[in-house]
């Protein structure tokens, strides 16, 4: 009883500390990544924190698995370093007896990892992709904040809206078309670049209008300055045009809805469609692999971790961490093989995880019974 409680208390402390550190590191990385996407116009700046939280929540299964493995390796290494492992071994608590409290501590974590991989992971991906899809479906004028230069979705326009009070032209446009009051903007500047010309357009006001399946930005009371550079003769030639009203195609009225990837499919959907496509089977195999990965790492940590207190070297700790990296990469390789049709789902799951579990159990048995190659 004392043996079980002492190991589980230390595992709990190490697991909590490791989890806090890893979550902090992952949140920082995801924040930087999301800010980069927001600066490129992929996601809305107002959704940065929400997308970061959803992304971290989706990767929480991997974070928990790694935290559990690091806590096991750190606890066992400390026991070897302080010669506590020798005391427990001489008191009759062999490696098989040590596996019991570790499994008792680890099974709730493995259960949470299974729930996160099968349920939370697709939900978080679906929410993130929906936020991106909603932002990408907005028109160029809708995505612009007053006082900021914004590049259009196709990369051919730079648009700027001045920060000031609406002019008389804006009020007139709102009175003409009350249904588009929210779409009216004031003092708009547009820079367009094509292969053969560069055009600068200024208008006192602009509004959005729909015609059949297209959406237009209607510019009122402005000027266009076009510079031709498609040939040496016309290079530097300016063409200035004043207009009362000018239309620019923004996008179609009903844009094609963004197709959600297989990561956003629910687990029951993947189970039903696994035989139709390799992508669905590969994603299902990755989700099933997460709890099996955590379970095998509990046994693998006990089989590999060993330290010599006299030399102070932790070769076995490095070997255990290397085994984790190799094991996790094998899961990714197996997922790509299933997606490409090189192997089937169940051959990948049972072949990889069954082999690792068998080798881990043999390793624990070899250390417990002190098997030798001779």
CORZISUL-V570320 format. One line per field, one symbol per residue. psi: psi as a letter, one per 30 degrees, with the letter a starting at -180 (. if undefined). burial: 1 if it has 16 or more other ideal C-beta (glycine too) atoms within 10 Angstrom, else 0. A space follows every 10 residues. Layout:
psi: ???
burial: ???
//
This chain:
psi: eeeeeeeeee eeeeeeeeee eeeeeeeeee eeeeeeeeff gelkffgeee eeeeeeeegf eeeeeeeeee eeeeeeeeee eggeeeeeef ggiaeeeffe feeeefeeee eeeeeeefee eeeeeeeeee eeeeeffkle effkkkgkkk klffgfkkkk kkjalkleee eeeeeeiffg efgklkikkk jkkafglkkk kkkflklklk jcglkljjkk iakkjkkkhf leefkfkkjk kklekkkkke lleilkkkkk lfffkleeee efgefekfee eeeeeeeefe eeeeeefeee eeffkkkjfe fgkheeeeee eeeeeeeeee eeeeeeeeef gfllefeeee eeeeeeeeee eeeeeeeegh klf.
burial: 0001001101 1001100110 0110010001 1001001100 1011001100 1111111111 1111111111 1111111011 0001100110 0010100110 1100110011 0111011101 1101111110 1100100011 1011000001 1110001111 1000000011 0011000000 0011111101 0100000011 1011111100 0000111111 1101010100 0000000000 0000010101 1000000000 0111101001 0011000111 1111111111 1111111111 1111111000 0001011001 1011001101 1001101110 0011100110 0110011001 1011001100 0000
//
